[in-house]
């Protein structure tokens, strides 16, 4: 990224360009002092090539180091790495060269070599934060590349010139994109000795009536000058623009400042400097306005920071800018943090070369919780790369979509605009609400409550079907109910995988107006003792009663026609009591339970489910003795099994209400 004074926050100490007919070391040093890194690198290279490798090793080491610094400032890591390696080869005594080499190798994506040099440097400075985080980032780089995020990234060539284009910023409506460019068409005739490119201007692209983006043009008004302008940001109403400007003065040292302009009749008015602090030596750049317009965030190397360039903020008011505040060591590091931007939801995005990352500037997302703690996340591949990635801007909509800048895969270090999209994950639950006879329950109410606070109320269709969108990796409690039925509850957890998913959750509602079979209740032969395999069904009944706390039920046990009536009545009564005792042990109030033994007096009537499983039994047929005797011995046994059953029926729905 060609970060001249506006973008890498470099001091411009003079506006005069030193020229000479022959390459001299004094010329290179003067250019370097003025921050003219492009010119200095060319001069140093010429001087370096004239020195003798055998006789002037110390001088070659010094020049190679300076060349490395210049190329590093120009964000050409391959040349910077080569220069630093030459400085080390010629025994330059500065141990920081090894750290600089490691950082530039990381920016090239040469992680194994970067790791070796980080480790070598840390033998002398094991606690250096840049080295510690650089080593961590390089060590994790392969995993980050293998664990690509779902972001879709494309180079947006419509917005790119043949030079550097960066810091895109969408307006609120999303139909105009502002960007910073060093295109050959930019205002002014001079090229910067800092970058070798023209001084930057602010351009914009608009959508036509068909919603198609048009080629960028210079913004209206008098914003663009012969100086450097860039990194625009806007108030929430879009009528105030804040931007960076690096003015050049023939007498006084100049640096980067933030200016403000107001829109008047479709034109941007004359810009004025925003007075943030009475500090004429520090850089103030990369403005961002919080979505509520209460704060301006910016990048600065002013005293009191964590090192390098930090992100700061200050309140905005009618009387101007309030006291500045450093965002602290959770956001800022010994490296550089810059290019803050916001989504409309208040989430902060910024770029850093100090936090562990892939190399160069990586983009990070930061959320501040209610206790003032920042939670920071590296956006990973493909948003981030070994190069510089920065300046995110978002459309004002639910999906994460917008633009950012990167110098990835550009050997000259030029920045380009890229588009990004994070497709929303479509996760939903579909299902059907049935009754116990497998008939759909129309207009049933399904409630879905998530652990994250989500609360959905869905009305099932006439066919009993419903669907609801949910989040991934979340616990949910679901309950279905309808007039004339007991509520049914389900607990559910969605998968945490980042992919679309559809889950099926059905409900089966018990009627309050007719007996409900409790399936899979088993007793010891000719006894009332419950067998262990009955516990699952009874535990589900306990849960159902807990979900319907105002219901009282009758627990009815039935026998087949084998044996005399008195025996069957007593046996069924004992069995009903066994079920009630189990429910009471499960903390169900005894006042809600009425055990009854019906013996063989209430034979089962065949429903469609029984008919489907046993076609020889006609739907609607009562399984009484007269009918059973017409069946074969095998069929009679099946009929007896159906009659031997345990059921419950709702007696009231007002328990505990009065």
N, C-alpha and C positions, 0 to 999 in steps of 0.2 A: 504494500500500500504506500503510495507516495504521500507520506504524512509530513508535509512541510510545516511551517509554523502553526497553521490552523489545525492540523490533524495529528501530528506527533507532539505538538506543543513545544516547538523549538524556538528559542529566542532569535530574533533578527536584530543584530547589533548595528547594522548600517545598511543604507540603501545603495551604497556605491559598489560597483563591481570592479574588482582588481583584474587587470589584464596584463599580460606580458608576452613578449615575443617568444621567449624560451621558457621551458619548464624549470622553475626554481623551487627549492624547498621552502624558502621564505614566502613565496607566493602561495604555496599549498597551505602553509601554516596560517597565513592571513585569511585565506578562504575558509579554512576550518573554523577559525575563531568567530567568523561572522555567521557560521551555520550554513555556509554554501557548500553542502556536502557533495552535490553532483559535480560542481566545478573542482572542489578539492580532491575528490577521488580521481578524476582525470589527471590532475596535476601530479598527485602523489604517484600514480601509476607510471607516468613518464619519468619522474625522478628515480623511481625504484628500478626501472629497466636500464637506467644509466649507471647504477651503482654496481660495484664488483662483488659477486657472490663470495669470492675468496678473501678480499682485502677489506671489505666494508660490511662485515656481518652485523655489527652492532647497529649501524645506520639502517641496513635493510630490515632488521628486526623492528626498529622504531617506525619506519615508513609502513611496513606491512601491518603493524598494529593500527596505525591511523587509517589506512585503507579499509581495514576490517570495520572500524567504527563508522566510517562513511557509508560503506555498503549496508551495514546494519541499519543505519538511519534511513537509508533509501529502500530498505526492505528487499534487498537482493541477497538472500541468505547463502546461496551457493558461492557467490563471490566473497561474501563476508567470511564464510568458513575457510575458503582457500587462503585468504589473507591472514586470518588468525593462525592457521596451520603453519604458514611461512614464518610468522612472528615467533611461534614456539620452536620451529626448526632452527631459527637463528638465535635461540636462547634469550628471548626477551624476558626480563626478570619479573614482570607484572603477572602474578598468579591469576588475576581476574580474567586474563585472556583465555584460560582453560574454561572458565564458566561461560564466557561469551561464545567460545567455540561450541560448547555443548548446546547452548540455547539456539544457535543458528543451525546446527545439525538437526536438532529437533524440529526446527521450522522447515527443514528440507524433507522431513519424514524419515531421516536416517536414525532411527531410534536406538539401535544397538550401539552405534558409534557415540550417540549422545549420552547413553547410559554410562559408557566407559569414561567419558570425559567428566560427567557429573561426579562419578565416584572418585575420580582422580582429584578433582577440585575439593571434594568434601573430606579428603584426608587432611587438608589444612584448615578447612572451615566447615566442620560437620553440621553446624546449626544455621548456616546461611539459608534463609527462607526461599530465595529464588532457586537455589540448588536443590533443596529438599523437595519443593513443589515441582521443579522441572524433572527431577528423577522420578517422582511419583507419576507425573503425566506421561513420561516416555515409557515407563514400565507398564502402564495401563493402556497404552495406545493401541496395541494389537487387539486387546479385548474390546475396546471402544469401537474399533473398525468392524470387528466380528459381530458386535451387538448393535447393528444399525437401527436407528429409530425409524418410525414410520413416516418421517418427513419426506416429502417429494421435492427435490430441488432441481431447477432448470436455469440455465443462463438466459437472461432476458435481453437478448441482443438488440431489440428495438430501442432500448434506452441507452445503449452503450456506444461510445465513440471509439476512435482509434487510440485514444489516450486513457486517462483515468476517470472513472465515473463511480461515485460512491455516495454514502449517506442519503439513501432514498427516504422520503417522508410523504405518506399519503395524507390528503385532506380528510376531514371528517366524513364526507359523503363517499369517499373512495373513488371519485371520478377524476382526480387530478393528483399526479405524482410529481413531487419536487425532488431534485437531485443536485449534487455537486459535481462539476465536470471541469476538466482541464482541456476540453476539446480545442482544436486549433481555431475554432470560431469564437473562442472566449474573448471578452473585452480586453483591450490593451494589446500592445505590440511586443512587449518583452517576454522573455522566458525566464523562469526562476533558476538562479544558480544553485538553489537548494535542491530542486528536483529535476531540473532540465526540461520541465514542462511549462506551459503557459500558466499564469495565475488563474486560480479557479473562479468560476462563476456559478450562480444558481440558475438552473434551467427547470422547466416543468413540462410535463406531458399531460394532455387532456384526452378524455374519451369523447368520441364523436356521438352523434345521435343514435348510432347503432351499438354503442358501448364498446367500440374498438379503440384501443390506445393509438395515439398519434405520435409522430416523432417529437422529441423534446425541443423546445424553443426557449430562448432567454425569457425570464419572468418579466412581467410588465413593471414599469416604474423605474426608479433610480437606485435599486439595490446594488446592482453590479457596477463595479468601478474598476480602475486600474489596479486596485489591491486584490487581495485574496478574500473571497466570500464563500461560505459553505455551511454545512450541517444545520439546515433550517429546522425549526420546531414551531408549533402553533398553539395558541390559546384554544380552549374548547369550542369557542364560537367561530374559529378560523379567521378572525379579523385582525389578529396580532401575530406578527412573525418575530421570532428571536433567531439570531444566526451568529456565526463566528466571522470575524473580520480581522485580518492581519494587515495593519497599516504600516507603511514604510515612511520613515522620516529621515531627512538628510542630516539632521543635527542630533536628535535624541534617539536612544535605543528604543525600539518598539517591540511589542509582543502581541499576543492574540487577545482580543477582547470580544465581548458579546454586545451585539447591537440589537435594537428593537425598531420595528417598522409597523405602521398601521395601514390597513387597506382603506382606500378612499375611492369610491366610484370605480371599482374594478382594477385600480392601480395600487401598487405598494408605494407609500409615501416615503419621504426622506427619512433615512435611518438615523437614530441617535444612540450614543453609547449608553449601555445599561450600567449604572454605577453599583457594583457589587461590594467592593471593598476599596479602601484607600491604599492600594498596593499597585504601584506602577511597574514592579519588576516581575510579578507572577503572571502566569498564563490563566486566562478564563475562556473556556471554549466548550463546544459540544452541548449547547443548552437543550434541556428537555423540560416540559411543563407537566406537572402532575394532572391527572384527569379532572380533578376538582379545581384546578387553577390556583391552588393555595401555595404551591412551592415551585421554584425553579431549581432544577438539578443541573450540574455542570461539572466539567473536568478542570482540575487546576493543580499546579505544582506549588501552591502557596504553602508557607510554613505551617507546621502543626499537623501534617498528614502522616500517613503510614510509610511513605517513601515513594519515589517516582511520581507519577501523576495519579491523583485520587479523585473519587467522585464526592462532591459536596452538594449541599442543598441550602436554600435560604427561602424564607417566606416572602411571598409577593403581596403587596398591599397598595392601596391608593397613594400612599406617601413614598413608595419606592420599595427597595429590597431590604428585608430585615437582616438580622445577624446570621452569618454563615455557620453551617454545622457539617463537620466531617461525618460520613456515613459509618465510620468505624472500621475495626479490623476484621469484621465478618465479611464486609464487601471489599475493602481496600487491602492491598498487600504491599510488599516492598517493590513490586513491579508496577506496571501501569494499568489503571482501570479508567475506562473512557467510554464515549459514545452511549450514554444512558438514553433509553427510550421507554415508553410505556404502552401497554395495551389499555383499552378502555376499562378493563376490569381492575386496573390499579397495579398489575404485576409489572415489576421493573425488569428490564433487560439491559445488560451492559456487556462490554467486552473487556477481557483481561489477558495479560501475558504473565501474570503472577500466580494465579490459581492453577492447580494441576490441569493440564489440557493437552491437546494434540500438537501444539506448537503455534508460535505467533500469538495473535489475538484470537481467543475463543469467545463465543457468545454464551453468556450465562443468564439463567432466569432466577429472579430473587423474589421471594414472598416474605413480607414482614408480618409476624403473628401479633396477637394482642399484647404480648409481653415485650414487644420490640425486638424479638429475635428474628434475624434474617435466615431463611432457609434457601440455600443456593444450589442450583442444579446446572451442570454442564449439559448443553443441548445435544452433544454427541454428533456422530456421523449420521447423515451427510451435511447437516448444517455447518459443523466445524470441520476444519481440515488442518494440515500442517502449516498452512499459510495464515494470513490475517482474515478474520471473519468478524463483521461488525455492522452496526447501524441498522437494526431491525425496525421495520414499520409494518403495521397491521391494518387490514381492513376492519371496520367496526362491525363485526358479526361473530357468530358463535364459533365457527371453525377458525383455527389458527391458519391464516393465509395472509401473505403480503410479500415484502421484498427485503433483501439485505445486500451487503456488498462483500466481496471477497477478491483476493488477488491469487487464489489457487490456480495452479497450472499456468501462470504467466511468468515467464523467465525474466521479464523486465520489471516485475513487481507492480504492474499496473492493476488497479482495482476495476471490478466490473459489477454490474447490477445482476443479482440473481432473484428469481421468484421462489417462493416456498409455499407448501401446502401441507398441513397435517390433517389428513382426512379423519373425520370423526368416526369413532368406533360405534357401530350400530349393534347394540346388545339389547335384546328384548326377551320378554317372557310371553309365550302364547299358551293358551289352555282353554279348557271347557269346564263349565260348572254343570255337573250331573246330579240327579237324585239317585237314591239307592236302587232304583229300578232302571237305571241307565237312560233316563229321559232327561233331555237338556232343561236346565232351569233358566227361563228367560228373565232378563233384567236383574239378574243377581248382582249384588254389589261386591266387588273385590277391592280390598284395601291392601296396599303394599307400602310397608314402612321400612326404610333403610337405616342402617346404623349411622350413616352420614347425615341424617336429618331429612332425607327424602320422604315425602308422604303423598302417595298417589291414591286416587279413588276412581275406579273404573266400573262402568255399568256394562255387564255382559250383554251381548246381542240376543235376539230372539232364539237363536240356535245354541245359546249358552256360551259362545266363544268370546274370548277377550284377548287383548294384548297390551303390553306396557313396556316402555323403554326404561332401561335401568343402567347403572354404572358397573364397570368391571371391578372384580376383586372386592365385592361388598356383601355384607350380611343383610338379609331381608327377612322380615316376618310378614306373611301373607295370610289374610283371612277372607273367606267368602261367606256370604249370608244372603238370605232372601226371606220374605214373609212366608210363614208356614214351614220353615226349615230351621234346623239347628245350624249354628256357625261351624265352619270347618277351618282349621288353621294349618299352615305349612310353614316350615322354616327353610331358607334357601340361601346359598352363597354362590355368587357368580364367579366365574373363572377370572384370574388376573392376567391372562394372556392378552396381548395387544392385537386382537383380531375380532372380526364380526362374529357374533354368536346368537343363536336362537335356542332358548330353553323351553321345555314343555313342562308345565305344572298344571295338573287337573285337580278339581275339587269334587268330592262326593258328599252331598248334603243329605242328612237324615231328616225325614219328614216328622213333624210333631203330631200328625193326625193318624198315623197307622204304625203298627209294630215294625221294629227294625231288627233284622237278624244280626246277631253277634257271631260272626263266622269264627271257625277254628277254636271253639270251646270244647274241651275234652275232659271226661271224667273217667275214673277207674271203673272197670266193669261192675255193674250192679251196685255202684256206690255213688256218694255225693262228693268224693274227694277230687279236687281239680288236679289235672295232670300238668306237669311243668310247661308243656307246649301251649297251654292256654294263656300264659302270662302276656305274650305279645298283644293279643287281641284285647285283653282286659286292661293293659296299660294304655292302649289307645282309647279305650272307653273312659278311663280316668282323665286323660287329656281332653277328650271331648266334653266331659262334664265341667272341667276347669275352664274351658273356653266358653261355656254356657252356664254361668254360675247361678242363674235364676231359674233353672229347670229342675223339676222333680220327675223321677221316672219310676215306672213299675218294671221290676226284673222278673221275667216270666220264664220258667223252665217247662219243657214239654217232653213227653215220652212217646214211644210207639205203642201199638195196641197189644203187644205181647205182655202177659201178666194181667192180674185183676185190677180193677179200678182203684181200690183202696191202696194197694201196694204202689201203683204208679203215681197216685196223688202224693203219697208220703215221700217217695223217692224224688219226684220233681220239686217238691217244696224244699227238701234238704239241699238239692242242687242249687235252687234259686238263692237260698240262704248262703251257700258257699260263695257264690259270686258276690253277694252283698258284703259278706265279711271281707273279701279281698279288696273291694272298693273302699270299705271303711279303713282298712289298713293303709290304703293309698291316700288317706286324709280327706275323703269325701264325707261330708256331713251325713250321718245316718238318717236325719230327718228328710233327706232328699231321696231316700231309697225305700222302695216297697217290694219285698220279695213275695212272689206268688208261684205256687206249683199247680199247673193245670193238668198234669197227667196226660192222658190221651184224649181229653175232652175237646181239644181245639186242633184238629188235624190241619196240616198246611194246605193252602190253596196254591196250585201250580201257577207260577208267573212265567213271563217270557224268558227269564234267565234260566229257570229250572227246565223249561221246555227246550231251550237251545242246547243245554247240556245233556238232557235225557229226552229225546224226541218221542219216545213211547208214552210220555206223560203229557196229555193235552193241556194247553194253557187254559186256566180257569177251573180245572178239575180239582175237587176236594179229595185229598188223600185219606178217605175214611176206609173203614174195614170192608165195606161192601165193594168198593172199587179195587182195593188192594188184592182181595181174594181172586179177582179176575186175571191177575198178572202171573207170570211165570215165577218160580222160586227166586231166580236171580233178580228179576225186576221187583219182586216184593221186598227183598232186602234193601234195595236202593230206596224204595218208598219209605221203609222204616227209618233209614238213616236221615232222610229229609225231615221226617216228623220229629225225630230226636233233636231238639234244637233249643237254643237259649236266645231270647229276644228281649228288647226293652221297648217301652212305649212312654212317650212324654205324658205326664199327668197334668203339669202346670208349668207356666213360664213366669211366675211372679214370686218365686221363693226369695225371701229376704227384702222384697221391695216395700212391704207394708209392715 
